[in-house]
Amino acid sequence: MPKKYKLVLIQPRFWAGKNNELNRNQGALMPLGLAYIAAYTPDHWEVEILDEQVQSFHYIDADLVGITATVGSITRGYEIAAEYRKKKVPVIMGGVQVTTLPDEALEYCDSVVLGDAEPVWATIIADFESGKLKKRYEAPQADIAGLKLPRTELLKII
């Protein structure tokens, strides 16, 4: 029987305005990509999704953390990554901003995914489980034929 692991997938909140207030208008950007990653995660992993657009951040014990980030959420993503790295929890980041500036992202996390994570997720999980997580994973163009359904039951809705 394989060892049990815990994966926490996080969508950081978006910032707007000069006072860095939370922009809840962005709440329509449901973290569907994270629900897809959850679907590609093996059954011996417990998966939890934390979407800061609909719930406050709270530290959740994990073996591995995945954070997705855009231009509007990257700073907050780096803050969350720092929280986990202080506790020696490996952090992998992906998303548009990370794909655009992977070297910057690697200053704040342990590993980055360039492009869609689904085609390389099995490799990432296997590398993590064997203690050989790489700094970069570059996904080939995704083939959507046979794409698994996202685990939308893990999403919190306003």
PyMOL commands that set and color helices and strands:
alter all, ss='L'
color gray80, all
select helices_A, chain A and resi 24-28+32-39+74-86+96-100+102-105+118-129+152-154
alter helices_A, ss='H'
color red, helices_A
select strands_A, chain A and resi 5-11+15-16+21-22+45-51+64-68+91-94+111-114+136-138
alter strands_A, ss='S'
color yellow, strands_A
deselect
rebuild
show_as cartoon
